[in-house]
Amino acid sequence: MPKQKTEHLVDLIHSLTKAEKRSFRLFAGRLGQADEKRYLLLFDFIKRQQKYDESLLLKKNALIKKSQLPNLKADLYEQLLSTLRRLGKNHFEDIAARECIDHARILLARGMPKAAQESLDKAKKYALAIHNQPLLYHAHDFERFLENQMPGAANLSKSNRIRLQGDDLVQNLMTENEYSNLSMALYALYLKHGYVKDKEDFEYIHDYFTTHLPQKNTRNLDFYEKVYYYQCHVWYHHMIQDFAGYYKYSQKWVACFEADARMISADTSMYLKGLHNALNALYMADKKEKFKSYFQKYTSFGHQNNARLSESDRSHYLMYFYIHRLNEVFLTGNYQKGSEELRPFENLLKKNEDGWEESRIMVFYYKLGCVYFGANDFKSAMTCLNFIINAPNSKIRQDIQCFARILTLIVHYELGNDVLMSYQIRSVYRFLSNMQDLQAVQREILTFLRKTPSLIPANIKKEFVALRNRLIPYSNHPYEKRPFLYLDIIAWLDAKINGTTIQEEILKKKR
């Protein structure tokens, strides 16, 4: 068994609950005695070890030979999946539906067409309950095959019904696919570029969205057609910084699930993603009270449903929780408390046991760096920012990479690293120019920091005031305001001017 597949086996065993382990043991008991013992020896060894050590396995288990291991591991992996599939059909309608379709195929082969049809009817019932159009079409496709196998018994009205249903399902699938594809394309654009940074950017995103959005009657859309339709609008309004529109469509996305509570269990991940985007929109629109209420709703859902969340859903829940715990710090302005409470989160990020994607990790480090910066913990801020700057992939979240470098320069200034800052300014300028992301706000900050080492102390305050006056007009500019979404630069300048802290200045504005 290749190394990667061995890792899959180890990860799968470590993900099992006590009940699942017990079920597997019962399942393994159906095997021959010798096989059962070898399966369980391998299973128990992996279960007890944090890190898989094959040489130790062979040393401690004489019954297992090295030559047997590849096949033994592959078979164990398949048997574990079979066990989980059997258990899963009691919790997931899509698994139950697929099993019913498989049963229909077996029954038809046995010359039992009526029993096969009954099994297909059950499959369709499951698929309809969770609005799963692909599965519904799969069941329908087999029903059509079943009908064609018995031409002598064919019923004209039934054949017409199957044909018409097939046409409707194909149309629904095409629509769902169009919305889903556009949603993924818009999200890919967001991952690469972040928010629109100028009129040219806006026109490109706007034209892309309007030309690719399917022209359909939205009142007749099925569940997932609606969800993907709203999702398209969510990504679009997010990118163009229309936070009212962003919240509107996020809320519609959430409402789809809450109108059909069964779907919250059937597709928890998509529901959580909708809640996350609604929270993100409220944060960006600076709706403090509404954010607090929605965040409470989110955390309550996690507490109430923790026991039934899958590992994947738990990972998503935790990821979104920390995103909004960080955003809560920015909304309240309590950086000191936030930096203390979020210190364990930095360790969680380093391990990344949940395998969060690189773009997420990058945003986390940036936001955490901003929290430390707001708490005047500049060394911790630098540690977080260095992770972004040293990231091997410069094509992911270029916006975050740009602003991480700007903030690093400010941190160097705060730490009195004049020599380093002089070198870094040239490096940052080259980076931003190559990224074609050198906006007015960035240019003003770079120009200011470039000349600070030569300023006499008596003139520094005056220069801070001048920089603040130059930046204020940009804070509400449709495209130039983007830097203020990442860091409250004005609060930093006010702190330097008034001899206070960033936290004190932000709290003044929050009152």
Residue, then its C-alpha position, 0 to 999 in steps of 0.5 A: m500500500p503506497k505511503q499516501k494511502t497508508e496515511h489515509l488508513v491511519d487518519l480514517i482509524h483515528s477519526l472513528t468514534k467509540a460506536e464506530k470502532r465497536s461496529f467495525r469489530l462486529f463487522a470483522g467478526r464475520l471474516g475467517q478466524a485468521d483474517e479476523k485476528r490479523y485485521l484486528l491486530l493491525f486495527d488495534f495497533i494503528k488505533r493506539q499509536q499517534k504516529y504509524d511505525e511499521s517496523l514496530l508493528l512487525k516486531k510486536n505482531a508475529l502473525i503479521k508478515k511484511s509481505q502481507l501488509p500491503n493487501l492487509k492494509a488495503d482490505l482493512y481500509e475497504q472494510l472500514l469504509s463498508t462499515l461506515r457506509r452501513l452506519g451512514k445510511n441511517h444518518f444520510e439520505d443520499i447514502a440510503a438513496r444510492e443503496c436503494i438504487d443498487h438494490a434495484r439493480i440487484l433485484l432486476a438481475r434476479g428477475m424481480p422488476k416489481a421489487a426493483q421499482e419499489s426500491l427505486d421509489k424509496a430512492k426517489k423519496y430519499a432524494l426528494a427529501i434532501h432536494n438532491q437532483p443528481l440522485l433523483y436523476h440517477a434513480h429516474d435513469f434506472e427507472r427508464f432502464l427498467e421500463n425498457q427491459m419490459p416492453g411487453a408490460a409497458n404502460l403508455s402513460k407511465s412511459n410518458r410520465i418518465r419521459l417528461q420527468g426526465d426532461d424536467l430533471v435535465q433542465n433543473l440539473m443544467t440550471e443548478n450546474e450553471y449557477s454552481n459553476l459561476s459561483m465557483a468561478l467567482y470564488a476563484l477570482y476572489l481568492k486570487h484578487g480579493y476586493v476590486k481595487d479600481k474602476e477597471d477591476f469593478e467593470y471586469i467583475h461586473d461584466y463577468f457576473t452579468t454575462h455569465l449569470p443564467q437568465k432564469n425565472t428565479r421564482n421557480l427554482d429548486f432548493y439548490e438552484k436558489v442556494y447557488y443563485y444566492q451564492c453567486h450574488v454573495w461572492y459578487h457583492h462581496m468582491i465589489q464591497d457592496f456589503a448591504g447586497y452581500y448581507k442580503y443574499s447571505q441572509k436569503w441563503v440562510a433562510c433557504f435552510e431555515a425554511d426547511a430544517r431537514m436540510i440543515s442536517a442534510d447539508t450542514s456545511m453549506y448552512l454554516k457557510g451561509l451563516h459565516n457569510a452573513l456574519n462577515a457582511l455584518y462585520m464589514a458593514d460595521k453592524k456591531e449589535k446585529f453581528k453580536s446577535y448573529f454570532q450568538k446564533y452561530t455559537s448556539f448552533g454549535h453547542q446544540n449540535n456538537a454531538r452530531l457534527s461530522e468531522s468535516d462540519r466540526s472543522h468548518y464550524l471551528m474555522y468560521f468561529y475563529i474568523h468571527r471571534l477575530n472580527e469581534v475583536f475588531l468590532t469591539g476594539n478590545y485588542q488587549k483582551g482579544s490578544e490574550e484570549l486568542r493566544p492558544f489559537e496561534n498554536l492551533l494554526k501552527k499545527n493546522e490539524d484540520g488541514w485548512e486551505e492555505s488562503r484561510i491560514m493566510v487570512f488568519y495570520y494577518k488578522l491575528g497579526c492585526v490583533y497583536f498590533g492593536a494590543n501593542d504586541f509588535k513582536s507577536a504581530m511580526t511573527c504572524l506577518n512573517f508567515i504570510i511574507n514567507a509563504p511559497n505561493s505568491k498567487i494566493r490572496q495577493d491582497i493579504q500579501c500586499f497589506a501584510r507587507i505594509l503592516t510589517l513596515i509600520v511594525h518595523y517603525e514601531l520597533g525602531n528598526d530604521v536600518l531594516m525598514s529602509y531595506q524593506i521599503r524598497s522590497v515592498y515597493r518592488f513587490l507591490s509594483n509587481m503585483q500591480d497593487l500600488q494604490a494611493v493609500q499604500r503610496e502615501i504610507l510608503t512615502f511617509l515611512r521612507k522619510t521618517p528616519s531623517l525627520i527631527p523629533a520635533n517635526i514627527k507629530k506634524e508629519f503624522v497629522a499631515l499624513r492623516n489629513r491626506l488619508i482621510p479622504y480615501s477612507n470613504h472612496p469606493y475603491e481606495k477604501r480597501p486598505f481600511l478594511y484590513l487595518d485601521i490606519i487612521a486609529w494608528l495615526d491618531a495614537k501617534i498624534n495623541g500619545t495614546t494606544i491604538q486600542e484607546e483610539i478605536l474605543k473612542k470611535k466605538r462609543 
